[in-house]
Amino acid sequence: MTFLWTDMLWLLLLVPLLVAGYLYLLRRRKKMALLFPQLALLKLTLDGGSKIKRHIPPALLLVAFLLLILACARPSAVVTLASRGGTIIMAMDVSGSMRAADVNPTRIGAAQAAAKSFVEQREQPIKIGIVGFSGAAFLVQAPTTDTKALDDAIDNLQPQFTTAIGSAVLTSLQTIFPDIKVDTMVPGFGGDQFTSGEPLHDPSKAAKPKPPPPPVAIASYKSAAIVLMTDGRNTTGPDPIEAARVAANLGVRVFTIGFGTADGRMVNFYGRSIRAVLDEDTLKRMASITGAQYYHAQTAMELTNIYKQLTTKLQKESEETEISVFFVAGAIFFAGLSVLLSLLWYQRIF
């Protein structure tokens, strides 16, 4: 927990002064009791003879005062809230190595089943878009809440040649930011051959492409995120690390999933032998650069479980929220309780 107005915390110095004042009043009452013992005996009878009981209402009032001081300092805390909607772009590897049968029924089959499970478990306000990538990246399904359309798009994914991880990130970003020429933000690249994203809104209403915006805080864009799954390494297109830096500059998180093993698998694809080698280091760096996380799966069950974890993570939003109202409510409660007990026990307010 942090405080937005820390200068107000100096008021806490008043608390020991109030305690000292209360102790002074108690001593004064004792002196009066010595001077008038008959009155002291009568008061003790009315108070019920409890030495601790009479201090409870003032103590509660002191707690209320302390909470009010803390409320004035405007406390804030990181609170996890339910997502208010947004967009998730699923970038799925459809390179030739995804035909490998080391996972039942095949890697692509397992990936499709896990992706469909992810779609089914999301909250309805969240839109999902599907990007497939092999030698290039292409938008298979624009972001939508239509579960059937998403399932059909996932089922239609077919393995191709090579792997363009960097292009997958740029295409996903282009879908999220239709007014920005995302590919021009990668040093040494530029052109529609690297991105083929479609806008989230009506293209006819989209404004002309804008120049690249200034960098924002990492992971600060909460309206969309990218989940990228691959079983290999980048073999064509822009550098995935540079593409991840573009995402970081736009505040978009790129969660990466490595599917397979680092030693690789030989896959026969249309008469060609392809070794699927997982580049974990690159995927970890991509996730780290964008303020996201990297996950590794070697089986269909592990992949499904990772998508379940991401479902929960991406449907929750953590943000710093001022919680002064709770301190004020606590102060009102303790002050009210103090007054109530005083009236019940002594028929007076203190």
Buried (B, 14 or more C-beta within 10 A) or exposed (E): EEBEEEEBEEBEEEEEEBEEEBEEEEEEEEEEBEEEEEEBEEBBEEEEEEEEEBEBBBBBBBBBBBBBBBBBBBBBEEEEEEBEEBBBBBBBBBBBBBBBEBBEEBBBBBBBBBBBBBBEEBBEEBBBBBBBBBBBBBBBBBBBBEBEBBBEBBEEBEBBBBBBBBBBBBBBBBBBBBEBBBBBBBEEBBEEEBBBBBBBEEEEEEEEEEEBEEEEEBBEBBEBBBBBBBBBBBBBBBBBBBBBBBBBBBBBBBBBBBBBBEEBBEBEBEEEEBEBBBBBEBBBBBBBBBBBBBBBBBEBEBBBBBBBEBBEBBBEBEEEEBBBEBBBEBBEBBBEBBBEBBEEBBEEEE
